[in-house]
């Protein structure tokens, strides 16, 4: 993964961690989605964990590693 993608993920993780109440973690695929999401756009799951501590922990994890999931945008 090149440096720009790493930096983008880190910036997004910092944004999420600074406002965890605006996000939730999908219990199906562990993606972070907006707090108003009803169905996960990645795995179509419908169970979410909105606990701010969980959101921050997941943001830190996802922001510090290479992207592993395939999203709808990747398939276009």
Secondary structure, DSSP 8 states (H G I E B T S, - for coil): --HHHHHHHHHHHHHHHHTGGGEEEETTT--EEETT-SS-TTT----EE--HHHHHHHHHHHHTS------GGGG-
